[in-house]
Amino acid sequence: MEVAIRKPEAQRMGFFTDTTVCIGCKACEVACKQWNDLPADDLRSSLSYDATRELSASTWRHVRFVETLTIPEPDPTLNLVEAALGAELDRWVFMSDVCKHCTHAGCLDACPTGALIRTEFETVIVQPDVCNGCGYCVPSCPFGVIDRDPYDGRAAKCTLCYDRLEDGLEPACAKACPTDSIQFGPYEELVERAQGRVATLHERGIEGAYLYGAGDAPEDALAGGLGAFFLLTEPPERYGLPAHAQSPSQQNGPIATAAGLAAAFTAVGVTLASFAAAYRKGRR
């Protein structure tokens, strides 16, 4: 993992988001916009309590509202519309989503200008003055996080408040969270704390609690491991997260390497055959 900025005393920092204590207040969204001077979203066209809807170039933190419904037993006398109207809202599930600061960051791999770099805290940031707005990073993110600004075309996303980290401060979103759903700190400490939280929930009977993006075996790690990971109680797709995620370069690397080696061996074979033919011709 290539680090562009090196400081001997720096260590990997990250986010642990515990969805079981998120109350959907969106204080993290407001704090993020305020600190990073991001424009407000157009709320007039929204038909949902979740007005921001998704991460974008102007929304670097997004609290997702997931409605959990209780579906009644099938009734053959009802049509689909009537059956849908019979469903009851069971509970809300909230998740504060953010850039994952992946170990294998697809956006960074795809950037042709070096605008995306890994900092001394092993977070991934965009350098706006280097970004040329090509947009290659956008489809390369398996989580759909990074986006281009509609006004100047440059890429933008969460920086994990790099400017605050440089001064030893907590990121604005974690500072504003009233329930400690968003926790910030040294990465290894966060993983250990999160695993302890999962064990506690299991003891309380919440068997569905698990970590998304941390604590996996290397071969199963999402994008090599996520710098911002989550404690979930529902399948990841319910939160708009992919069940499997890798950087495109990581996915295609073995295939490309194998194809390259095959081409190299073919070229060497052709060259040796040419030399052999020339040698035999010279001896006649």
DRENPA-3360 file (N, C-alpha, C; in nm, 2 decimals, always signed):
BEGIN
1 = MEVAIRKP = +0.09/-0.12/+0.00/+0.00/+0.00/+0.00/+0.09/+0.12/+0.00 ~ +0.09/+0.20/-0.11/+0.18/+0.31/-0.13/+0.12/+0.43/-0.05 ~ +0.21/+0.49/+0.03/+0.17/+0.61/+0.11/+0.25/+0.73/+0.05 ~ +0.18/+0.83/+0.01/+0.24/+0.95/-0.05/+0.30/+1.04/+0.05 ~ +0.25/+1.05/+0.17/+0.30/+1.14/+0.27/+0.35/+1.06/+0.39 ~ +0.47/+1.07/+0.42/+0.53/+0.98/+0.53/+0.57/+1.06/+0.65 ~ +0.52/+1.01/+0.76/+0.56/+1.07/+0.89/+0.58/+0.95/+0.99 ~ +0.70/+0.94/+1.04/+0.73/+0.82/+1.12/+0.63/+0.79/+1.24;
9 = EAQRMGFF = +0.58/+0.90/+1.30/+0.49/+0.89/+1.41/+0.35/+0.86/+1.38 ~ +0.31/+0.87/+1.25/+0.17/+0.86/+1.21/+0.13/+0.71/+1.21 ~ +0.00/+0.68/+1.23/-0.05/+0.55/+1.22/-0.19/+0.55/+1.15 ~ -0.23/+0.43/+1.11/-0.35/+0.43/+1.03/-0.47/+0.47/+1.12 ~ -0.56/+0.56/+1.07/-0.67/+0.60/+1.14/-0.80/+0.57/+1.06 ~ -0.91/+0.56/+1.13/-1.03/+0.52/+1.06/-1.16/+0.54/+1.14 ~ -1.27/+0.50/+1.08/-1.40/+0.51/+1.14/-1.46/+0.37/+1.17 ~ -1.53/+0.36/+1.28/-1.61/+0.25/+1.31/-1.75/+0.30/+1.33;
17 = TDTTVCIG = -1.85/+0.26/+1.25/-1.98/+0.31/+1.26/-2.07/+0.19/+1.31 ~ -2.13/+0.21/+1.43/-2.22/+0.11/+1.49/-2.36/+0.15/+1.46 ~ -2.42/+0.08/+1.37/-2.56/+0.12/+1.32/-2.66/+0.09/+1.43 ~ -2.63/+0.01/+1.53/-2.73/-0.03/+1.63/-2.76/+0.09/+1.73 ~ -2.68/+0.19/+1.73/-2.70/+0.31/+1.82/-2.72/+0.44/+1.74 ~ -2.73/+0.42/+1.60/-2.76/+0.54/+1.52/-2.91/+0.58/+1.53 ~ -2.94/+0.71/+1.56/-3.08/+0.75/+1.57/-3.13/+0.83/+1.45 ~ -3.05/+0.84/+1.35/-3.09/+0.91/+1.22/-3.10/+1.05/+1.24;
25 = CKACEVAC = -3.03/+1.12/+1.33/-3.05/+1.26/+1.35/-2.98/+1.34/+1.24 ~ -2.89/+1.29/+1.17/-2.81/+1.35/+1.06/-2.72/+1.47/+1.11 ~ -2.69/+1.47/+1.24/-2.59/+1.57/+1.29/-2.46/+1.55/+1.22 ~ -2.42/+1.43/+1.19/-2.29/+1.41/+1.12/-2.29/+1.47/+0.98 ~ -2.41/+1.46/+0.91/-2.42/+1.53/+0.78/-2.40/+1.68/+0.79 ~ -2.47/+1.74/+0.88/-2.46/+1.88/+0.90/-2.32/+1.92/+0.94 ~ -2.26/+1.85/+1.03/-2.12/+1.89/+1.08/-2.02/+1.88/+0.96 ~ -2.04/+1.77/+0.88/-1.95/+1.75/+0.76/-1.96/+1.87/+0.66;
33 = KQWNDLPA = -2.09/+1.90/+0.63/-2.11/+2.01/+0.54/-2.06/+2.15/+0.59 ~ -2.08/+2.17/+0.72/-2.03/+2.29/+0.78/-1.88/+2.30/+0.78 ~ -1.81/+2.20/+0.83/-1.67/+2.20/+0.84/-1.60/+2.21/+0.70 ~ -1.65/+2.14/+0.60/-1.59/+2.14/+0.47/-1.65/+2.24/+0.37 ~ -1.74/+2.32/+0.42/-1.80/+2.43/+0.34/-1.87/+2.37/+0.21 ~ -1.95/+2.27/+0.23/-2.02/+2.20/+0.12/-2.16/+2.26/+0.11 ~ -2.21/+2.27/-0.01/-2.34/+2.33/-0.04/-2.45/+2.24/+0.02 ~ -2.56/+2.30/+0.05/-2.68/+2.23/+0.09/-2.74/+2.16/-0.02;
41 = DDLRSSLS = -2.81/+2.05/+0.01/-2.89/+1.97/-0.10/-3.02/+2.04/-0.12 ~ -3.08/+2.01/-0.24/-3.21/+2.06/-0.27/-3.31/+1.97/-0.21 ~ -3.37/+2.02/-0.10/-3.47/+1.93/-0.03/-3.61/+1.94/-0.08 ~ -3.63/+2.04/-0.17/-3.77/+2.06/-0.21/-3.83/+1.95/-0.29 ~ -3.75/+1.87/-0.36/-3.80/+1.77/-0.45/-3.80/+1.63/-0.37 ~ -3.76/+1.63/-0.25/-3.75/+1.50/-0.18/-3.89/+1.46/-0.13 ~ -3.92/+1.33/-0.15/-4.04/+1.26/-0.10/-4.01/+1.17/+0.02 ~ -3.90/+1.19/+0.08/-3.85/+1.10/+0.19/-3.80/+1.18/+0.30;
49 = YDATRELS = -3.80/+1.12/+0.42/-3.73/+1.18/+0.54/-3.58/+1.18/+0.51 ~ -3.53/+1.09/+0.43/-3.39/+1.08/+0.39/-3.37/+1.18/+0.27 ~ -3.36/+1.30/+0.30/-3.36/+1.41/+0.19/-3.23/+1.40/+0.11 ~ -3.12/+1.37/+0.16/-2.99/+1.37/+0.09/-2.98/+1.25/-0.01 ~ -3.05/+1.14/+0.02/-3.06/+1.02/-0.06/-2.93/+0.94/-0.08 ~ -2.82/+1.01/-0.11/-2.70/+0.93/-0.14/-2.57/+1.02/-0.12 ~ -2.45/+0.95/-0.12/-2.33/+1.03/-0.12/-2.31/+1.09/-0.25 ~ -2.24/+1.21/-0.25/-2.22/+1.28/-0.38/-2.10/+1.37/-0.35;
57 = ASTWRHVR = -2.07/+1.45/-0.46/-1.96/+1.55/-0.45/-1.99/+1.66/-0.34 ~ -2.11/+1.68/-0.31/-2.15/+1.78/-0.21/-2.20/+1.72/-0.08 ~ -2.21/+1.59/-0.07/-2.26/+1.52/+0.05/-2.16/+1.41/+0.08 ~ -2.07/+1.43/+0.17/-1.96/+1.33/+0.20/-2.00/+1.24/+0.32 ~ -2.10/+1.27/+0.39/-2.16/+1.18/+0.49/-2.31/+1.17/+0.46 ~ -2.37/+1.05/+0.46/-2.51/+1.04/+0.43/-2.57/+0.94/+0.53 ~ -2.67/+0.98/+0.60/-2.74/+0.89/+0.69/-2.85/+0.82/+0.61 ~ -2.84/+0.69/+0.59/-2.94/+0.62/+0.51/-3.05/+0.57/+0.60;
65 = FVETLTIP = -3.17/+0.59/+0.56/-3.29/+0.55/+0.63/-3.34/+0.42/+0.56 ~ -3.34/+0.31/+0.64/-3.39/+0.18/+0.58/-3.52/+0.14/+0.66 ~ -3.62/+0.13/+0.58/-3.75/+0.09/+0.64/-3.76/-0.06/+0.64 ~ -3.78/-0.11/+0.76/-3.80/-0.26/+0.77/-3.95/-0.28/+0.79 ~ -4.01/-0.36/+0.69/-4.15/-0.38/+0.69/-4.19/-0.53/+0.73 ~ -4.30/-0.54/+0.79/-4.36/-0.67/+0.82/-4.46/-0.70/+0.72 ~ -4.43/-0.81/+0.64/-4.52/-0.85/+0.53/-4.62/-0.95/+0.58 ~ -4.75/-0.93/+0.56/-4.85/-1.03/+0.61/-4.84/-1.16/+0.52;
73 = EPDPTLNL = -4.90/-1.26/+0.57/-4.91/-1.39/+0.50/-4.98/-1.37/+0.37 ~ -4.94/-1.44/+0.26/-5.00/-1.42/+0.13/-5.15/-1.45/+0.14 ~ -5.23/-1.36/+0.08/-5.37/-1.39/+0.07/-5.41/-1.39/-0.08 ~ -5.45/-1.51/-0.13/-5.48/-1.52/-0.27/-5.60/-1.43/-0.32 ~ -5.68/-1.38/-0.22/-5.79/-1.30/-0.26/-5.75/-1.15/-0.29 ~ -5.62/-1.12/-0.25/-5.58/-0.98/-0.27/-5.49/-0.97/-0.39 ~ -5.49/-0.85/-0.46/-5.40/-0.83/-0.56/-5.27/-0.77/-0.50 ~ -5.17/-0.75/-0.59/-5.04/-0.70/-0.54/-5.05/-0.57/-0.47;
81 = VEAALGAE = -5.13/-0.48/-0.52/-5.14/-0.34/-0.46/-5.20/-0.36/-0.32 ~ -5.31/-0.44/-0.31/-5.37/-0.45/-0.18/-5.28/-0.52/-0.08 ~ -5.20/-0.62/-0.12/-5.11/-0.69/-0.04/-5.00/-0.59/+0.01 ~ -4.95/-0.50/-0.08/-4.85/-0.41/-0.04/-4.90/-0.31/+0.06 ~ -5.03/-0.27/+0.05/-5.09/-0.17/+0.14/-5.10/-0.24/+0.28 ~ -5.11/-0.37/+0.28/-5.12/-0.44/+0.41/-4.99/-0.45/+0.49 ~ -4.88/-0.42/+0.42/-4.75/-0.43/+0.49/-4.74/-0.32/+0.60 ~ -4.68/-0.35/+0.71/-4.67/-0.25/+0.82/-4.52/-0.22/+0.84;
89 = LDRWVFMS = -4.50/-0.09/+0.87/-4.36/-0.05/+0.91/-4.33/-0.10/+1.04 ~ -4.23/-0.19/+1.04/-4.19/-0.25/+1.17/-4.09/-0.17/+1.25 ~ -3.99/-0.11/+1.18/-3.89/-0.03/+1.25/-3.80/+0.04/+1.14 ~ -3.73/+0.14/+1.19/-3.64/+0.21/+1.10/-3.50/+0.16/+1.14 ~ -3.41/+0.14/+1.04/-3.27/+0.11/+1.06/-3.20/+0.22/+0.99 ~ -3.10/+0.28/+1.06/-3.02/+0.39/+1.01/-2.87/+0.35/+1.00 ~ -2.81/+0.41/+0.90/-2.67/+0.39/+0.88/-2.60/+0.51/+0.82 ~ -2.50/+0.56/+0.89/-2.43/+0.68/+0.84/-2.32/+0.63/+0.75;
97 = DVCKHCTH = -2.34/+0.65/+0.62/-2.24/+0.61/+0.52/-2.14/+0.71/+0.49 ~ -2.02/+0.66/+0.44/-1.91/+0.75/+0.42/-1.81/+0.68/+0.32 ~ -1.71/+0.75/+0.27/-1.60/+0.69/+0.20/-1.54/+0.58/+0.28 ~ -1.50/+0.47/+0.22/-1.45/+0.35/+0.30/-1.30/+0.36/+0.32 ~ -1.23/+0.45/+0.25/-1.08/+0.46/+0.26/-1.02/+0.32/+0.25 ~ -1.05/+0.26/+0.14/-1.01/+0.12/+0.12/-0.86/+0.09/+0.12 ~ -0.82/-0.02/+0.16/-0.68/-0.07/+0.15/-0.64/-0.08/+0.01 ~ -0.73/-0.14/-0.07/-0.71/-0.14/-0.22/-0.81/-0.05/-0.28;
105 = AGCLDACP = -0.77/+0.08/-0.29/-0.87/+0.18/-0.33/-0.88/+0.19/-0.48 ~ -0.99/+0.15/-0.54/-1.01/+0.16/-0.68/-1.00/+0.30/-0.74 ~ -1.04/+0.40/-0.67/-1.03/+0.54/-0.72/-0.89/+0.58/-0.74 ~ -0.81/+0.54/-0.64/-0.67/+0.58/-0.64/-0.60/+0.51/-0.75 ~ -0.63/+0.38/-0.77/-0.57/+0.30/-0.88/-0.60/+0.36/-1.02 ~ -0.72/+0.41/-1.03/-0.76/+0.46/-1.16/-0.72/+0.60/-1.20 ~ -0.68/+0.68/-1.10/-0.65/+0.82/-1.12/-0.52/+0.83/-1.21 ~ -0.53/+0.90/-1.32/-0.41/+0.91/-1.41/-0.32/+1.03/-1.38;
113 = TGALIRTE = -0.36/+1.12/-1.29/-0.29/+1.24/-1.27/-0.22/+1.25/-1.13 ~ -0.25/+1.15/-1.04/-0.20/+1.15/-0.91/-0.27/+1.24/-0.82 ~ -0.40/+1.28/-0.86/-0.48/+1.37/-0.77/-0.52/+1.29/-0.65 ~ -0.55/+1.16/-0.66/-0.58/+1.08/-0.54/-0.46/+1.02/-0.48 ~ -0.44/+1.04/-0.35/-0.32/+0.99/-0.28/-0.36/+0.93/-0.15 ~ -0.27/+0.85/-0.09/-0.29/+0.80/+0.04/-0.20/+0.88/+0.13 ~ -0.26/+0.92/+0.24/-0.19/+1.01/+0.34/-0.11/+0.93/+0.44 ~ -0.04/+1.00/+0.53/+0.03/+0.93/+0.63/-0.06/+0.86/+0.73;
121 = FETVIVQP = -0.19/+0.89/+0.73/-0.29/+0.82/+0.82/-0.35/+0.70/+0.74 ~ -0.30/+0.67/+0.62/-0.35/+0.57/+0.53/-0.49/+0.59/+0.49 ~ -0.53/+0.72/+0.49/-0.66/+0.76/+0.43/-0.64/+0.80/+0.29 ~ -0.75/+0.81/+0.21/-0.74/+0.84/+0.07/-0.81/+0.98/+0.05 ~ -0.73/+1.07/-0.01/-0.79/+1.21/-0.03/-0.77/+1.25/-0.18 ~ -0.85/+1.35/-0.22/-0.84/+1.41/-0.35/-0.77/+1.54/-0.34 ~ -0.67/+1.56/-0.42/-0.61/+1.69/-0.43/-0.68/+1.77/-0.55 ~ -0.76/+1.87/-0.51/-0.84/+1.94/-0.61/-0.76/+2.01/-0.72;
129 = DVCNGCGY = -0.64/+2.06/-0.68/-0.56/+2.13/-0.77/-0.49/+2.05/-0.87 ~ -0.49/+1.91/-0.85/-0.43/+1.82/-0.94/-0.53/+1.75/-1.03 ~ -0.65/+1.74/-0.98/-0.76/+1.67/-1.05/-0.80/+1.74/-1.18 ~ -0.80/+1.66/-1.29/-0.84/+1.72/-1.42/-0.98/+1.69/-1.46 ~ -1.06/+1.63/-1.37/-1.20/+1.60/-1.40/-1.23/+1.49/-1.50 ~ -1.13/+1.40/-1.52/-1.15/+1.30/-1.62/-1.26/+1.20/-1.58 ~ -1.28/+1.18/-1.45/-1.39/+1.10/-1.40/-1.36/+0.95/-1.40 ~ -1.23/+0.91/-1.42/-1.20/+0.77/-1.42/-1.22/+0.70/-1.29;
137 = CVPSCPFG = -1.21/+0.78/-1.18/-1.22/+0.73/-1.05/-1.36/+0.69/-1.01 ~ -1.46/+0.75/-1.08/-1.60/+0.73/-1.04/-1.65/+0.59/-1.06 ~ -1.63/+0.53/-1.18/-1.68/+0.39/-1.19/-1.58/+0.29/-1.13 ~ -1.46/+0.34/-1.08/-1.37/+0.25/-1.02/-1.39/+0.22/-0.88 ~ -1.48/+0.30/-0.82/-1.52/+0.28/-0.67/-1.63/+0.18/-0.66 ~ -1.60/+0.06/-0.60/-1.71/-0.04/-0.59/-1.82/+0.00/-0.50 ~ -1.81/+0.11/-0.42/-1.91/+0.15/-0.33/-1.99/+0.27/-0.38 ~ -1.96/+0.32/-0.50/-2.03/+0.44/-0.55/-2.01/+0.56/-0.47;
145 = VIDRDPYD = -1.89/+0.58/-0.41/-1.87/+0.69/-0.32/-1.83/+0.82/-0.39 ~ -1.72/+0.81/-0.47/-1.66/+0.94/-0.52/-1.75/+0.99/-0.64 ~ -1.75/+1.12/-0.65/-1.84/+1.18/-0.75/-1.77/+1.30/-0.81 ~ -1.82/+1.35/-0.92/-1.77/+1.47/-0.98/-1.86/+1.59/-0.95 ~ -1.80/+1.70/-0.91/-1.87/+1.82/-0.89/-1.94/+1.87/-1.02 ~ -2.07/+1.90/-1.01/-2.15/+1.94/-1.13/-2.10/+2.07/-1.19 ~ -2.03/+2.15/-1.11/-2.00/+2.29/-1.15/-1.86/+2.29/-1.22 ~ -1.76/+2.23/-1.15/-1.62/+2.24/-1.21/-1.57/+2.10/-1.26;
153 = GRAAKCTL = -1.65/+1.99/-1.23/-1.61/+1.86/-1.29/-1.51/+1.79/-1.21 ~ -1.45/+1.85/-1.11/-1.35/+1.78/-1.03/-1.41/+1.68/-0.93 ~ -1.34/+1.57/-0.90/-1.38/+1.47/-0.81/-1.38/+1.52/-0.67 ~ -1.47/+1.47/-0.58/-1.47/+1.51/-0.44/-1.53/+1.40/-0.36 ~ -1.49/+1.39/-0.24/-1.54/+1.28/-0.14/-1.48/+1.32/+0.00 ~ -1.52/+1.23/+0.09/-1.47/+1.25/+0.23/-1.32/+1.24/+0.24 ~ -1.26/+1.33/+0.32/-1.11/+1.32/+0.34/-1.08/+1.27/+0.48 ~ -1.18/+1.22/+0.55/-1.17/+1.18/+0.69/-1.11/+1.30/+0.77;
161 = CYDRLEDG = -1.15/+1.42/+0.72/-1.11/+1.55/+0.78/-0.96/+1.56/+0.80 ~ -0.89/+1.54/+0.69/-0.74/+1.54/+0.69/-0.69/+1.66/+0.76 ~ -0.75/+1.78/+0.73/-0.70/+1.90/+0.79/-0.71/+1.90/+0.94 ~ -0.81/+1.83/+0.99/-0.83/+1.82/+1.14/-0.73/+1.72/+1.19 ~ -0.71/+1.61/+1.12/-0.62/+1.51/+1.17/-0.48/+1.56/+1.18 ~ -0.44/+1.65/+1.09/-0.30/+1.71/+1.10/-0.28/+1.79/+1.23 ~ -0.39/+1.84/+1.28/-0.38/+1.91/+1.41/-0.42/+1.83/+1.53 ~ -0.44/+1.70/+1.51/-0.47/+1.61/+1.62/-0.61/+1.62/+1.66;
169 = LEPACAKA = -0.70/+1.66/+1.57/-0.85/+1.68/+1.61/-0.93/+1.56/+1.55 ~ -1.04/+1.54/+1.62/-1.13/+1.43/+1.57/-1.21/+1.49/+1.45 ~ -1.24/+1.40/+1.35/-1.32/+1.44/+1.24/-1.46/+1.50/+1.28 ~ -1.51/+1.60/+1.20/-1.63/+1.67/+1.24/-1.75/+1.58/+1.27 ~ -1.77/+1.48/+1.18/-1.88/+1.40/+1.19/-1.88/+1.32/+1.32 ~ -1.77/+1.26/+1.36/-1.76/+1.18/+1.48/-1.77/+1.27/+1.60 ~ -1.72/+1.39/+1.59/-1.73/+1.49/+1.70/-1.88/+1.53/+1.73 ~ -1.96/+1.53/+1.62/-2.10/+1.58/+1.63/-2.19/+1.47/+1.67;
177 = CPTDSIQF = -2.15/+1.34/+1.65/-2.24/+1.23/+1.68/-2.28/+1.22/+1.82 ~ -2.41/+1.23/+1.86/-2.46/+1.23/+2.00/-2.46/+1.10/+2.07 ~ -2.46/+0.99/+1.99/-2.47/+0.85/+2.04/-2.34/+0.77/+2.03 ~ -2.24/+0.83/+1.98/-2.11/+0.76/+1.95/-2.13/+0.65/+1.85 ~ -2.23/+0.66/+1.76/-2.25/+0.57/+1.65/-2.12/+0.57/+1.56 ~ -2.07/+0.69/+1.54/-1.95/+0.71/+1.46/-1.83/+0.72/+1.56 ~ -1.74/+0.63/+1.55/-1.62/+0.63/+1.64/-1.50/+0.64/+1.56 ~ -1.40/+0.72/+1.60/-1.28/+0.75/+1.53/-1.16/+0.71/+1.62;
185 = GPYEELVE = -1.06/+0.67/+1.55/-0.94/+0.64/+1.63/-0.84/+0.55/+1.55 ~ -0.73/+0.51/+1.61/-0.63/+0.42/+1.55/-0.71/+0.29/+1.50 ~ -0.68/+0.25/+1.38/-0.75/+0.15/+1.31/-0.75/+0.02/+1.39 ~ -0.64/-0.03/+1.43/-0.64/-0.16/+1.50/-0.72/-0.16/+1.63 ~ -0.71/-0.04/+1.70/-0.79/-0.03/+1.82/-0.94/-0.03/+1.79 ~ -0.98/+0.03/+1.68/-1.12/+0.03/+1.64/-1.17/-0.11/+1.61 ~ -1.09/-0.18/+1.54/-1.13/-0.32/+1.50/-1.15/-0.40/+1.63 ~ -1.06/-0.39/+1.72/-1.07/-0.47/+1.85/-1.20/-0.43/+1.92;
193 = RAQGRVAT = -1.22/-0.30/+1.93/-1.34/-0.25/+2.00/-1.47/-0.29/+1.93 ~ -1.47/-0.29/+1.80/-1.59/-0.33/+1.72/-1.61/-0.48/+1.74 ~ -1.51/-0.56/+1.74/-1.53/-0.71/+1.77/-1.58/-0.73/+1.90 ~ -1.54/-0.66/+2.00/-1.60/-0.67/+2.14/-1.74/-0.63/+2.14 ~ -1.78/-0.53/+2.06/-1.92/-0.48/+2.05/-2.01/-0.59/+1.99 ~ -1.96/-0.66/+1.89/-2.03/-0.77/+1.82/-2.06/-0.88/+1.92 ~ -1.95/-0.91/+2.00/-1.96/-1.02/+2.10/-2.07/-0.98/+2.20 ~ -2.07/-0.86/+2.25/-2.17/-0.81/+2.34/-2.31/-0.83/+2.29;
201 = LHERGIEG = -2.33/-0.79/+2.17/-2.46/-0.79/+2.11/-2.51/-0.94/+2.09 ~ -2.42/-1.03/+2.06/-2.45/-1.17/+2.05/-2.50/-1.22/+2.18 ~ -2.43/-1.18/+2.29/-2.47/-1.22/+2.43/-2.61/-1.17/+2.46 ~ -2.64/-1.06/+2.40/-2.78/-1.00/+2.43/-2.89/-1.06/+2.34 ~ -2.85/-1.15/+2.26/-2.95/-1.22/+2.17/-2.96/-1.16/+2.03 ~ -2.88/-1.07/+2.00/-2.88/-1.01/+1.86/-2.78/-1.09/+1.78 ~ -2.82/-1.21/+1.74/-2.72/-1.30/+1.67/-2.69/-1.25/+1.53 ~ -2.77/-1.16/+1.47/-2.74/-1.11/+1.34/-2.64/-1.00/+1.33;
209 = AYLYGAGD = -2.58/-0.96/+1.44/-2.48/-0.85/+1.44/-2.35/-0.90/+1.38 ~ -2.29/-0.83/+1.29/-2.16/-0.86/+1.23/-2.09/-0.74/+1.18 ~ -1.96/-0.75/+1.15/-1.88/-0.64/+1.10/-1.87/-0.65/+0.95 ~ -1.89/-0.54/+0.89/-1.88/-0.53/+0.74/-1.75/-0.45/+0.71 ~ -1.65/-0.52/+0.65/-1.53/-0.45/+0.61/-1.41/-0.46/+0.70 ~ -1.42/-0.53/+0.81/-1.31/-0.55/+0.90/-1.31/-0.68/+0.97 ~ -1.19/-0.73/+1.00/-1.18/-0.86/+1.08/-1.20/-0.98/+0.99 ~ -1.20/-0.97/+0.86/-1.21/-1.08/+0.77/-1.08/-1.14/+0.73;
217 = APEDALAG = -1.08/-1.27/+0.69/-0.95/-1.33/+0.64/-0.91/-1.25/+0.51 ~ -0.78/-1.25/+0.49/-0.73/-1.17/+0.37/-0.80/-1.20/+0.24 ~ -0.83/-1.33/+0.22/-0.89/-1.37/+0.09/-1.04/-1.32/+0.08 ~ -1.10/-1.29/+0.20/-1.24/-1.25/+0.20/-1.26/-1.10/+0.23 ~ -1.15/-1.03/+0.25/-1.15/-0.88/+0.28/-1.21/-0.80/+0.17 ~ -1.31/-0.71/+0.20/-1.36/-0.62/+0.10/-1.26/-0.52/+0.07 ~ -1.22/-0.51/-0.06/-1.13/-0.41/-0.11/-1.00/-0.41/-0.03 ~ -0.96/-0.53/+0.02/-0.84/-0.54/+0.10/-0.86/-0.50/+0.25;
225 = GLGAFFLL = -0.98/-0.46/+0.28/-1.01/-0.41/+0.42/-1.05/-0.27/+0.41 ~ -1.15/-0.23/+0.49/-1.20/-0.09/+0.48/-1.15/-0.01/+0.60 ~ -1.10/+0.11/+0.57/-1.06/+0.20/+0.67/-1.18/+0.26/+0.75 ~ -1.30/+0.26/+0.69/-1.42/+0.30/+0.75/-1.51/+0.18/+0.74 ~ -1.54/+0.11/+0.85/-1.61/-0.01/+0.85/-1.74/+0.00/+0.94 ~ -1.83/-0.10/+0.94/-1.96/-0.09/+0.99/-2.00/-0.21/+1.07 ~ -2.08/-0.19/+1.18/-2.15/-0.30/+1.25/-2.29/-0.30/+1.19 ~ -2.33/-0.41/+1.13/-2.46/-0.42/+1.07/-2.54/-0.53/+1.14;
233 = TEPPERYG = -2.67/-0.53/+1.12/-2.76/-0.64/+1.17/-2.85/-0.69/+1.06 ~ -2.84/-0.63/+0.94/-2.92/-0.68/+0.83/-2.82/-0.71/+0.71 ~ -2.86/-0.78/+0.61/-2.77/-0.80/+0.50/-2.72/-0.67/+0.44 ~ -2.59/-0.66/+0.39/-2.54/-0.53/+0.34/-2.62/-0.47/+0.24 ~ -2.69/-0.55/+0.15/-2.77/-0.49/+0.05/-2.88/-0.40/+0.10 ~ -2.93/-0.43/+0.22/-3.04/-0.35/+0.28/-2.99/-0.21/+0.30 ~ -2.86/-0.19/+0.32/-2.80/-0.06/+0.35/-2.74/+0.00/+0.22 ~ -2.77/-0.06/+0.11/-2.71/-0.01/-0.01/-2.56/-0.04/-0.03;
241 = LPAHAQSP = -2.51/-0.14/+0.04/-2.37/-0.18/+0.03/-2.36/-0.31/-0.04 ~ -2.25/-0.32/-0.12/-2.23/-0.45/-0.20/-2.19/-0.56/-0.10 ~ -2.23/-0.68/-0.13/-2.19/-0.80/-0.05/-2.04/-0.83/-0.08 ~ -2.00/-0.80/-0.20/-1.86/-0.83/-0.24/-1.81/-0.70/-0.31 ~ -1.69/-0.66/-0.28/-1.63/-0.54/-0.34/-1.48/-0.55/-0.36 ~ -1.43/-0.52/-0.47/-1.29/-0.52/-0.50/-1.26/-0.40/-0.59 ~ -1.13/-0.35/-0.58/-1.09/-0.25/-0.68/-1.08/-0.32/-0.81 ~ -1.13/-0.26/-0.92/-1.12/-0.32/-1.05/-0.98/-0.37/-1.09;
249 = SQQNGPIA = -0.88/-0.29/-1.05/-0.74/-0.33/-1.08/-0.71/-0.46/-1.00 ~ -0.76/-0.48/-0.88/-0.74/-0.60/-0.81/-0.81/-0.72/-0.87 ~ -0.93/-0.69/-0.92/-1.01/-0.80/-0.98/-0.94/-0.85/-1.11 ~ -0.90/-0.75/-1.19/-0.84/-0.78/-1.32/-0.69/-0.81/-1.32 ~ -0.63/-0.79/-1.20/-0.48/-0.80/-1.20/-0.44/-0.94/-1.23 ~ -0.49/-1.05/-1.17/-0.44/-1.18/-1.20/-0.46/-1.22/-1.35 ~ -0.58/-1.18/-1.41/-0.61/-1.21/-1.55/-0.51/-1.13/-1.64 ~ -0.49/-1.00/-1.61/-0.40/-0.92/-1.69/-0.26/-0.98/-1.68;
257 = TAAGLAAA = -0.22/-1.02/-1.55/-0.08/-1.07/-1.54/-0.06/-1.20/-1.61 ~ -0.16/-1.29/-1.61/-0.15/-1.41/-1.68/-0.15/-1.39/-1.83 ~ -0.23/-1.29/-1.88/-0.23/-1.26/-2.02/-0.09/-1.20/-2.06 ~ -0.04/-1.12/-1.98/+0.09/-1.06/-2.01/+0.20/-1.16/-2.01 ~ +0.20/-1.25/-1.92/+0.30/-1.36/-1.91/+0.29/-1.45/-2.04 ~ +0.16/-1.48/-2.07/+0.14/-1.56/-2.19/+0.20/-1.49/-2.32 ~ +0.17/-1.36/-2.33/+0.22/-1.29/-2.44/+0.37/-1.28/-2.44 ~ +0.43/-1.27/-2.32/+0.58/-1.26/-2.32/+0.64/-1.39/-2.36;
265 = FTAVGVTL = +0.58/-1.50/-2.31/+0.64/-1.64/-2.34/+0.62/-1.66/-2.49 ~ +0.51/-1.62/-2.55/+0.49/-1.63/-2.69/+0.59/-1.55/-2.77 ~ +0.62/-1.43/-2.73/+0.72/-1.35/-2.80/+0.86/-1.41/-2.79 ~ +0.89/-1.46/-2.67/+1.02/-1.53/-2.65/+1.03/-1.65/-2.74 ~ +0.92/-1.73/-2.75/+0.92/-1.85/-2.84/+0.94/-1.81/-2.98 ~ +0.87/-1.71/-3.03/+0.88/-1.67/-3.17/+1.03/-1.62/-3.20 ~ +1.08/-1.54/-3.10/+1.22/-1.50/-3.12/+1.32/-1.61/-3.13 ~ +1.31/-1.71/-3.04/+1.40/-1.82/-3.04/+1.38/-1.90/-3.17;
273 = ASFAAAYR = +1.26/-1.92/-3.21/+1.23/-1.99/-3.34/+1.30/-1.92/-3.45 ~ +1.29/-1.79/-3.45/+1.36/-1.71/-3.56/+1.51/-1.73/-3.56 ~ +1.57/-1.72/-3.44/+1.71/-1.74/-3.43/+1.75/-1.88/-3.48 ~ +1.67/-1.98/-3.44/+1.70/-2.12/-3.48/+1.69/-2.13/-3.63 ~ +1.59/-2.07/-3.69/+1.57/-2.08/-3.84/+1.69/-2.01/-3.91 ~ +1.73/-1.90/-3.86/+1.84/-1.83/-3.92/+1.97/-1.91/-3.90 ~ +1.99/-1.97/-3.79/+2.11/-2.05/-3.77/+2.12/-2.17/-3.86 ~ +2.00/-2.24/-3.88/+2.00/-2.35/-3.97/+2.03/-2.31/-4.12;
281 = KGRR = +1.97/-2.19/-4.15/+1.99/-2.14/-4.29/+2.14/-2.10/-4.31 ~ +2.20/-2.05/-4.21/+2.34/-2.01/-4.22/+2.44/-2.13/-4.24 ~ +2.40/-2.25/-4.19/+2.49/-2.36/-4.20/+2.47/-2.44/-4.33 ~ +2.37/-2.40/-4.41/+2.35/-2.47/-4.54/+2.46/-2.43/-4.64;
% end
